Amino acid sequence: MQIHVRKSSTILLVAVGIACGAAAIAAQGSRIQRGEELAPVPLRMQGLNPALVREGSYIVNAQGGCNDCHTVPSYAPGGDPFLGEPEQINAACYLAGGARFGPVTVSRNITPRANGLPANRTLAQFIQLMRQGTDFAQGDTLQVMPWPVYGKMSDRELSAIYEFLRAIPPINPRPASCAPPA
Protein backbone atom coordinates (compact mmCIF):
# COMPACT_ATOMS: atom_id res chain seq x y z
CA MET A 1 0.00 0.00 0.00
CA GLN A 2 2.84 2.42 0.72
CA ILE A 3 4.16 2.00 -2.79
CA HIS A 4 0.71 2.85 -4.18
CA VAL A 5 0.53 6.00 -2.04
CA ARG A 6 3.95 7.09 -3.23
CA LYS A 7 3.00 6.53 -6.86
CA SER A 8 -0.23 8.43 -6.31
CA SER A 9 1.62 11.27 -4.65
CA THR A 10 4.14 11.38 -7.47
CA ILE A 11 1.38 11.38 -10.07
CA LEU A 12 -0.43 14.13 -8.19
CA LEU A 13 2.72 16.25 -7.97
CA VAL A 14 3.44 15.76 -11.67
CA ALA A 15 -0.16 16.71 -12.55
CA VAL A 16 0.02 19.85 -10.39
CA GLY A 17 3.36 20.76 -11.98
CA ILE A 18 1.95 20.34 -15.48
CA ALA A 19 -1.11 22.44 -14.62
CA CYS A 20 1.04 25.23 -13.15
CA GLY A 21 3.37 25.15 -16.13
CA ALA A 22 0.44 25.34 -18.54
CA ALA A 23 -0.99 28.31 -16.63
CA ALA A 24 2.38 30.10 -16.77
CA ILE A 25 2.69 29.46 -20.51
CA ALA A 26 -0.88 30.69 -21.08
CA ALA A 27 -0.19 33.86 -19.07
CA GLN A 28 3.00 34.52 -20.99
CA GLY A 29 1.22 33.79 -24.26
CA SER A 30 -1.34 36.45 -23.44
CA ARG A 31 1.46 38.96 -22.71
CA ILE A 32 2.99 38.14 -26.08
CA GLN A 33 -0.35 38.47 -27.87
CA ARG A 34 -1.20 41.69 -26.06
CA GLY A 35 2.27 43.09 -26.81
CA GLU A 36 1.65 42.70 -30.52
CA GLU A 37 -1.62 44.62 -30.20
CA LEU A 38 0.00 47.43 -28.17
CA ALA A 39 2.90 48.25 -30.48
CA PRO A 40 2.17 51.82 -31.69
CA VAL A 41 4.56 51.56 -34.65
CA PRO A 42 5.18 48.94 -37.34
CA LEU A 43 7.73 46.40 -36.17
CA ARG A 44 10.68 45.16 -38.22
CA MET A 45 10.87 41.49 -37.24
CA GLN A 46 13.47 40.20 -39.70
CA GLY A 47 16.23 38.38 -37.82
CA LEU A 48 14.55 38.94 -34.44
CA ASN A 49 12.73 36.63 -32.04
CA PRO A 50 9.03 37.49 -32.56
CA ALA A 51 7.96 36.23 -29.12
CA LEU A 52 10.62 38.34 -27.39
CA VAL A 53 9.75 41.40 -29.49
CA ARG A 54 6.07 41.11 -28.56
CA GLU A 55 6.79 40.44 -24.89
CA GLY A 56 9.09 43.47 -24.89
CA SER A 57 6.31 45.54 -26.44
CA TYR A 58 4.02 44.47 -23.61
CA ILE A 59 6.57 45.49 -20.98
CA VAL A 60 7.41 48.83 -22.66
CA ASN A 61 3.84 49.79 -23.55
CA ALA A 62 1.73 48.27 -20.74
CA GLN A 63 4.05 48.19 -17.73
CA GLY A 64 7.13 50.35 -18.15
CA GLY A 65 5.72 53.72 -19.12
CA CYS A 66 8.74 54.30 -21.38
CA ASN A 67 6.64 56.44 -23.73
CA ASP A 68 6.04 59.01 -20.98
CA CYS A 69 9.68 60.13 -20.91
CA HIS A 70 11.13 58.94 -24.20
CA THR A 71 8.42 60.24 -26.58
CA VAL A 72 7.91 64.00 -26.85
CA PRO A 73 5.13 64.83 -27.04
CA SER A 74 3.83 61.48 -25.77
CA TYR A 75 0.51 61.63 -27.59
CA ALA A 76 -0.50 62.60 -31.11
CA PRO A 77 -2.75 65.66 -31.53
CA GLY A 78 -6.26 64.68 -30.47
CA GLY A 79 -5.01 61.51 -28.76
CA ASP A 80 -4.19 62.62 -25.20
CA PRO A 81 -6.11 60.46 -22.70
CA PHE A 82 -5.38 63.01 -19.96
CA LEU A 83 -7.58 65.42 -21.90
CA GLY A 84 -10.38 62.87 -22.28
CA GLU A 85 -9.35 62.00 -25.83
CA PRO A 86 -8.99 58.44 -27.16
CA GLU A 87 -5.34 57.49 -26.65
CA GLN A 88 -3.08 57.72 -29.66
CA ILE A 89 0.66 57.42 -29.12
CA ASN A 90 2.82 59.88 -31.07
CA ALA A 91 4.24 57.30 -33.48
CA ALA A 92 6.27 59.91 -35.41
CA CYS A 93 8.40 60.56 -32.30
CA TYR A 94 8.04 57.17 -30.57
CA LEU A 95 10.91 56.70 -28.10
CA ALA A 96 13.08 59.35 -29.81
CA GLY A 97 13.73 61.16 -26.49
CA GLY A 98 13.81 64.87 -25.83
CA ALA A 99 11.89 65.31 -22.56
CA ARG A 100 13.58 67.87 -20.33
CA PHE A 101 14.14 67.21 -16.65
CA GLY A 102 15.61 70.33 -15.16
CA PRO A 103 18.11 72.56 -16.92
CA VAL A 104 20.51 69.84 -18.10
CA THR A 105 18.93 66.38 -18.26
CA VAL A 106 17.12 65.28 -21.43
CA SER A 107 15.65 61.84 -22.05
CA ARG A 108 17.60 59.83 -24.60
CA ASN A 109 16.61 58.65 -28.03
CA ILE A 110 16.40 54.87 -27.53
CA THR A 111 15.44 53.98 -31.11
CA PRO A 112 17.89 51.85 -33.13
CA ARG A 113 20.83 53.44 -34.89
CA ALA A 114 22.11 52.53 -38.36
CA ASN A 115 23.90 49.53 -36.79
CA GLY A 116 20.55 48.24 -35.42
CA LEU A 117 21.49 48.84 -31.78
CA PRO A 118 18.94 50.68 -29.60
CA ALA A 119 20.53 53.94 -28.42
CA ASN A 120 23.73 52.51 -29.93
CA ARG A 121 24.04 50.08 -26.98
CA THR A 122 24.73 46.35 -26.99
CA LEU A 123 22.50 44.02 -25.00
CA ALA A 124 25.20 43.77 -22.31
CA GLN A 125 25.40 47.57 -22.06
CA PHE A 126 21.61 47.85 -21.98
CA ILE A 127 21.40 45.36 -19.10
CA GLN A 128 24.18 47.21 -17.24
CA LEU A 129 22.34 50.50 -17.75
CA MET A 130 19.08 49.00 -16.49
CA ARG A 131 20.68 47.26 -13.50
CA GLN A 132 23.33 49.78 -12.43
CA GLY A 133 22.22 53.07 -13.97
CA THR A 134 25.42 53.39 -16.00
CA ASP A 135 25.32 56.50 -18.17
CA PHE A 136 27.64 55.53 -21.01
CA ALA A 137 27.32 58.96 -22.66
CA GLN A 138 28.39 61.00 -19.63
CA GLY A 139 30.28 58.44 -17.54
CA ASP A 140 28.04 58.95 -14.53
CA THR A 141 24.97 57.37 -12.94
CA LEU A 142 21.60 58.12 -14.49
CA GLN A 143 19.68 60.39 -12.13
CA VAL A 144 16.19 60.51 -13.67
CA MET A 145 15.85 57.08 -15.29
CA PRO A 146 14.16 54.71 -12.78
CA TRP A 147 16.82 52.03 -13.28
CA PRO A 148 16.61 50.78 -9.65
CA VAL A 149 13.06 49.60 -10.45
CA TYR A 150 13.70 48.27 -13.96
CA GLY A 151 16.89 46.58 -12.78
CA LYS A 152 14.81 44.13 -10.77
CA MET A 153 13.47 42.62 -13.99
CA SER A 154 14.66 39.18 -15.07
CA ASP A 155 17.28 38.72 -17.77
CA ARG A 156 14.50 37.49 -20.07
CA GLU A 157 12.39 40.61 -19.48
CA LEU A 158 15.33 42.94 -20.13
CA SER A 159 16.24 40.93 -23.24
CA ALA A 160 12.62 41.21 -24.41
CA ILE A 161 12.67 44.99 -23.99
CA TYR A 162 15.94 45.18 -25.91
CA GLU A 163 14.60 42.95 -28.70
CA PHE A 164 11.50 45.17 -28.96
CA LEU A 165 13.67 48.29 -29.18
CA ARG A 166 15.61 46.64 -32.01
CA ALA A 167 12.31 46.12 -33.88
CA ILE A 168 10.97 49.69 -33.78
CA PRO A 169 11.68 52.21 -36.53
CA PRO A 170 14.82 54.32 -36.07
CA ILE A 171 14.33 58.05 -35.60
CA ASN A 172 17.75 59.57 -36.23
CA PRO A 173 18.16 62.45 -36.19
CA ARG A 174 15.23 63.53 -34.05
CA PRO A 175 12.87 65.73 -36.12
CA ALA A 176 12.02 69.24 -34.95
CA SER A 177 8.39 68.11 -34.65
CA CYS A 178 9.49 65.88 -31.76
CA ALA A 179 9.89 68.79 -29.37
CA PRO A 180 8.47 69.46 -25.96
CA PRO A 181 5.27 71.52 -26.00
CA ALA A 182 5.86 75.21 -25.25
N, C-alpha and C positions, 0 to 999 in steps of 0.2 A: 504494500500500500504506500509506503514512503516513496518508492520510486515513481509511482503514479502521481503523487502530489508534486514531486519535483518536476516531472514532465509537464504537468498542468501549469505549475508556476512559471516554468520556462516559456511555455506556449503563451501564457497570459502576458508575460513581460515582452515577448517578441511582438505580440499583437498590439500592445500599448505603444511600443516603440514605432511600429509601422504607422499607426494612426497619428502619432505626434509628428512623425516625419512628413506624412502626407499633408497634415495641416500646415506645417511650416512651408512646404513647397507651394501649396495653394496660396498662402499669404504672400509669399515672395512673387508668385506668378501675378497676383493682382497688382502688386507694386510695379512690376514690369509693364503690365498692360496699361495701368494708369499713367505711368511715365511717358508712354508713347502718346497718349491723349493730351498730356500737359505741355509737351514741347511747343513753345510759341514760334519756333522757326523751323524751316525744313532741315532735316538731319542728313548729313553725308555719312553713310554707313559703310562705304567700301573699305575693307581691310580692318574694320572694327568689330567688336563683339556686340551684336545687337541687344542681347539681354543686359549686358553691363551698361550700354548706352541708355537704354530705357529705364533701368533702375537708377542710374545717375540723374536722369531727367526728373524722376520722381523725387529724389532727395533735394535737388537744386530748386525745383519748382513747387514742391508741396511741403517741404520740411525746412529747407535751409534759408529761405528768404534772400537768396543771393541777388535776385533782381532788384531788391530795395536799395542796395548800395552800388551795385555794378552796372545798372542801367539808368541813364539820365536822359530825359525824364523816364521814370519807371513805366508809365502808362501812355498809350497813344491818345491823341486828342479824342475826347468823347468816350474814353474807356477807363476812367479813373473810378474804381469802386468806392473810394473815400468820398466821392462827390455824388454817390448814388447812381453812377453809370455802370452799365455792364462791363465787366473787366476785359480789357484788351491790352496785353503787354506790348510795349514799344519794341516791336521786332527789329526795326531799322537800327536801333541802338543797343540791342540785347547783349548785355554783359560787356559792353565796350568801356565801362568805367566813366569817371569824370565827376562823381559826387564829391563835393567839398566838405571836409570836416575840419573846421578851424581854418586858420590862415595858410597852413602849409600842406596838410594831408589831403590827398585826392585818391579816390578809389581807383584801382588799377583796371586796365583793359585785360580781361581774362580770356578773350577769344583767341583762337589759334593764330599763329604767325605763319609765314610762308613755309616754314619747316614742319608745320602741322602741330607744333607744341603749344598748348594753351599758355598764354602769357610768357611764351618762350621758356617754359620750365619742363624739365623731365618729370616723369612720374615720381622718382626718388626725391627730387627737389620739392614737388608739390606736396608730398607726404610730410617732408620736413617742415615746410611752411605751415601746413595745417596742424602739425603736432607740436612744433616748437616756436611758431611765430616768426621764423627766420625771414627777414626782409632782404632778399638777394640784391635788390636794386640799391638799397641804401646802407646795407651792412649793419642793420640794427634789428630790433624786435618790433614787429608790427604792433601799433598801439590802438588802432580802431578795429581792425579785423578780429572777430570773436574766435580766434584760433583755439583758446583753451576749451571751448565747447566743441567745436568741430574736431578737434584732436582726439576726442574720446570715441570717435567713430572707428569701426573695424577697418582693417586693411581692405577688405572687399568693398565696403561703402566708399572709402576714399578713392579706390581704383575705379569704381563706377562713376563717381563724380568726374574724375579725370577723363575717363573714356567719353562721357557725355560732352565735356568741354572740347574734346578733339573733334566731335561730330557737328558742332554748331558752325555756322558761317563765320569766317574771319571778318573783322571790321578793323582794318588797318590801312591808312590812319583813321582815327576817329573823325567822323564828319562834324562840321560846325552845327548841324541840326541836333547833334547829341550833346547839348549843353544844358546846364542847370537852368531852370526857369528863373527869370529876373525877380 
